[in-house]
Amino acid sequence: MRGREETQIGGNFSQISEVSLREGTVIRLGGLAPKYIFSSKSLQIPFDFFAMNNIPLLFCLFLLSYATLFGLPVEPTKIVFLHGDKSHGSGDHEFRAGSLLLANHLNKQDAVPVDAIVIAGWPADESVLNDAAAVVVYSDATEVIENGWGKMDELMKNGVGCLMMHYAVHPKVSRGEESFLPWIGGYFKDGKSVNPFWAAEIEPNSEHETSAGVSRIHAVDEFYFNLEFSKGMIPFGTATPSAENLIKITNIWTDGGYSQKGVPQTLLWGIERPEGGRGAGFTGGQNHENWALDDYRKLILNSIIWVAGLKVPKGGLPTPSVSEEELNENLDDYGESTKRVRLPDPKPVVQEPEAWVKPSELKEYRRQQRIKKREDLIRTRSKLDG
């Protein structure tokens, strides 16, 4: 059985709003009344019975028998991507291109019927989100949802799924505690979390359905770690930072992050909200090239299907390999500075790891690096002149 399947029936059948034929399958009808709910074990009528007369009831039972025996076309589940503006330079933070690539792979597979749409920024007409099963936010911090906090909270409380990717998991601490922990089960916490570049070997959680069809992932990215999580957090993908795989300490390096050397870190996670609905967060997504890694991409697509409340197929969501041409579609325009994104190394090797230094020592370490770089340059020029 697939996940939540819906079928649209034309016409207006008096008071009936929708009839659920089996677990996860819904026939939508005309009218404004609430629902008939049917499962393999029971028929429930969770609204005032007076709203319906005997003729529509008999018709519903007929549809139930017919659809159960012969099946009906399936209406796809709606997934909405909200992407941020360009930032960080060509090939990085390609929020639009990444969203379009993922949405395209969702739409062209037929294992799970979905309809993924992509919107730049927060939608001018918020009603486009009303029938979404899941919202995927891929942006710098909270730039996309800054004007939609109330609507997002309403959606989450109504059970709509949500996946935040990369910088989008980094709100202000107050928003993280108030919104992100209940929505998606975790966030990048200022003063605690860190954002270095490193070569991660991501282990999917073999006990969770999001790992279906996914093998160990080798990827270089700005994988945040030492995040703040809620008690109900479910790890979907973990990796261990070390002195051997650290590539570069960037602008946020904390004592807490420093202490995590050799400690497995959750880079992709999910949560089942107590009141209904699912959320997830992913710290990768800085380097656009990584969407061409088959297992990396499949793990995220599986997670999107999961937050939408659908069943992940046994072998994972089908997703054909990404060519260099596809990878370079829809990139942000940086004029002459626009770079062609190359396919990533499937097993990157860190040739010269950066030193794993304490935050208090980082400034001096950087100064010594600059001195060494100048001295090396002088020596190289001297050899060339000699």
HELIX and SHEET records of a PDB file:
HELIX    1   1 PHE A   49  ALA A   51  5                                   3    
HELIX    2   2 ASN A   54  PHE A   70  1                                  17    
HELIX    3   3 PHE A   95  LYS A  108  1                                  14    
HELIX    4   4 GLU A  126  LEU A  129  5                                   4    
HELIX    5   5 ILE A  145  ASN A  147  5                                   3    
HELIX    6   6 TRP A  149  LYS A  157  1                                   9    
HELIX    7   7 HIS A  166  VAL A  169  5                                   4    
HELIX    8   8 VAL A  173  ARG A  175  1                                   3    
HELIX    9   9 GLY A  176  PHE A  180  3                                   5    
HELIX   10  10 LEU A  181  ILE A  184  1                                   4    
HELIX   11  11 GLU A  209  SER A  211  5                                   3    
HELIX   12  12 ASP A  255  TYR A  258  1                                   4    
HELIX   13  13 HIS A  288  ALA A  292  5                                   5    
HELIX   14  14 ASP A  294  VAL A  307  1                                  14    
HELIX   15  15 GLU A  324  LEU A  327  1                                   4    
HELIX   16  16 GLY A  335  SER A  337  5                                   3    
HELIX   17  17 PRO A  359  ASP A  385  1                                  27    
SHEET    1   A 5 GLU A   5  GLN A   8  0                                        
SHEET    2   A 5 THR A  25  ARG A  28  1                                        
SHEET    3   A 5 GLU A  18  ARG A  22 -1                                        
SHEET    4   A 5 LYS A  35  PHE A  38  1                                        
SHEET    5   A 5 LEU A  43  GLN A  44 -1                                        
SHEET    1   B 9 VAL A 114  ALA A 120  0                                        
SHEET    2   B 9 THR A  77  HIS A  83  1                                        
SHEET    3   B 9 ALA A 134  TYR A 138  1                                        
SHEET    4   B 9 GLY A 161  MET A 165  1                                        
SHEET    5   B 9 ARG A 278  PHE A 282  1                                        
SHEET    6   B 9 GLN A 265  GLU A 272 -1                                        
SHEET    7   B 9 ILE A 234  ALA A 239 -1                                        
SHEET    8   B 9 PHE A 197  PRO A 204 -1                                        
SHEET    9   B 9 ILE A 217  ASP A 221 -1                                        
SHEET    1   C 9 VAL A 114  ALA A 120  0                                        
SHEET    2   C 9 THR A  77  HIS A  83  1                                        
SHEET    3   C 9 ALA A 134  TYR A 138  1                                        
SHEET    4   C 9 GLY A 161  MET A 165  1                                        
SHEET    5   C 9 ARG A 278  PHE A 282  1                                        
SHEET    6   C 9 GLN A 265  GLU A 272 -1                                        
SHEET    7   C 9 ILE A 234  ALA A 239 -1                                        
SHEET    8   C 9 PHE A 197  PRO A 204 -1                                        
SHEET    9   C 9 LEU A 246  LYS A 248 -1                                        
SHEET    1   D 2 GLY A 186  TYR A 187  0                                        
SHEET    2   D 2 GLU A 228  PHE A 229 -1                                        
END                                                                             
